[in-house]
Amino acid sequence: MLVVSRFRVPEAEAEAFRARVTRAHALLAARPGWVEGHVGRNVDDPELWVLQTRWVNVGAYRRALSAYDVKVGAVPLLSSAVDEPSAYELVEPGTDLNVHGTRSLG
């Protein structure tokens, strides 16, 4: 599963935000089920940032969010993300819908 959290950050707060998002990234990366993650800044709108993470499944992501260190060091940052859906199932070549309506490897 893929999680995309976007943030609107005023230019004057960019350095402080970068430190916070880097810490959140590291805390999430230490959790079981983490696959990969990236921090980015929009090339056309430098006030728009993204934290993208990938997990083995939705359960791993939800368990990561409930870990104490993540609750303290990452969830406050994640709570400041743009208010939009952030969790996506991966729909890649070679996947088919299963009986539950989610994707699985074919």
C-alpha positions as CSV (number, residue, x, y, z in Angstrom):
1,M,0.0,0.0,0.0
2,L,1.0,3.6,-0.7
3,V,0.5,6.6,1.6
4,V,0.8,10.1,0.2
5,S,0.6,13.0,2.7
6,R,0.9,16.5,1.2
7,F,1.7,19.5,3.3
8,R,1.3,23.3,2.6
9,V,4.4,24.9,4.3
10,P,5.1,28.7,4.1
11,E,8.6,29.4,2.8
12,A,9.6,30.9,6.2
13,E,8.9,27.6,7.9
14,A,10.6,25.3,5.4
15,E,13.7,24.5,7.4
16,A,11.8,23.7,10.5
17,F,9.4,21.6,8.5
18,R,12.2,19.7,6.8
19,A,13.6,18.7,10.2
20,R,10.2,17.5,11.4
21,V,9.3,15.6,8.2
22,T,12.8,14.0,8.2
23,R,12.2,12.8,11.8
24,A,8.7,11.5,10.9
25,H,10.2,9.6,7.9
26,A,12.9,8.0,10.1
27,L,10.4,7.0,12.8
28,L,8.1,5.4,10.2
29,A,11.0,3.7,8.5
30,A,11.9,1.9,11.7
31,R,8.5,0.2,11.9
32,P,7.8,-3.4,10.8
33,G,6.2,-3.5,7.4
34,W,7.9,-0.4,6.0
35,V,9.0,-0.9,2.4
36,E,10.3,2.6,1.4
37,G,9.6,6.3,1.7
38,H,10.5,9.6,0.2
39,V,10.2,13.3,1.2
40,G,9.8,15.7,-1.7
41,R,9.1,19.4,-2.4
42,N,7.1,20.5,-5.4
43,V,9.3,22.0,-8.2
44,D,6.6,24.5,-9.3
45,D,5.2,25.4,-5.9
46,P,7.9,25.2,-3.2
47,E,5.4,25.6,-0.4
48,L,4.0,22.1,-1.3
49,W,5.8,19.2,0.3
50,V,5.0,15.4,0.2
51,L,5.8,12.5,2.5
52,Q,5.3,9.3,0.5
53,T,5.6,5.9,2.2
54,R,5.0,2.3,1.1
55,W,4.0,-0.6,3.3
56,V,3.6,-4.3,2.9
57,N,-0.1,-3.9,3.8
58,V,-2.6,-1.5,5.4
59,G,-2.3,-3.4,8.7
60,A,1.4,-2.7,8.9
61,Y,0.7,1.0,8.3
62,R,-2.0,1.2,10.9
63,R,0.2,-0.6,13.5
64,A,3.0,1.8,12.7
65,L,0.8,4.8,13.5
66,S,-0.2,3.3,16.8
67,A,3.4,2.8,18.0
68,Y,4.2,5.2,20.9
69,D,7.3,6.8,19.3
70,V,5.3,7.4,16.0
71,K,2.3,8.9,18.0
72,V,4.7,11.3,19.6
73,G,7.1,12.1,16.8
74,A,5.2,11.7,13.5
75,V,1.4,11.8,14.0
76,P,1.4,15.5,15.0
77,L,3.1,16.2,11.7
78,L,0.8,13.9,9.7
79,S,-2.2,15.5,11.3
80,S,-1.1,18.8,9.7
81,A,-1.3,17.3,6.1
82,V,-3.6,18.6,3.5
83,D,-7.1,17.2,4.3
84,E,-7.5,14.6,1.6
85,P,-7.4,10.8,1.3
86,S,-3.9,9.6,1.7
87,A,-3.9,5.8,1.6
88,Y,-3.8,4.0,-1.8
89,E,-3.8,0.4,-2.9
90,L,-1.1,-0.3,-5.4
91,V,-2.6,-1.0,-8.8
92,E,0.3,-2.3,-10.9
93,P,0.6,-4.5,-13.9
94,G,-0.1,-8.1,-13.1
95,T,-2.7,-7.5,-10.3
96,D,-6.3,-8.6,-10.3
97,L,-9.3,-7.7,-8.1
98,N,-10.0,-10.4,-5.5
99,V,-13.4,-11.2,-4.0
100,H,-13.0,-8.5,-1.4
101,G,-12.5,-5.8,-4.0
102,T,-8.9,-5.2,-3.2
103,R,-5.9,-5.9,-5.5
104,S,-3.7,-9.0,-5.2
105,L,-1.0,-10.5,-7.3
106,G,-2.4,-12.5,-10.1
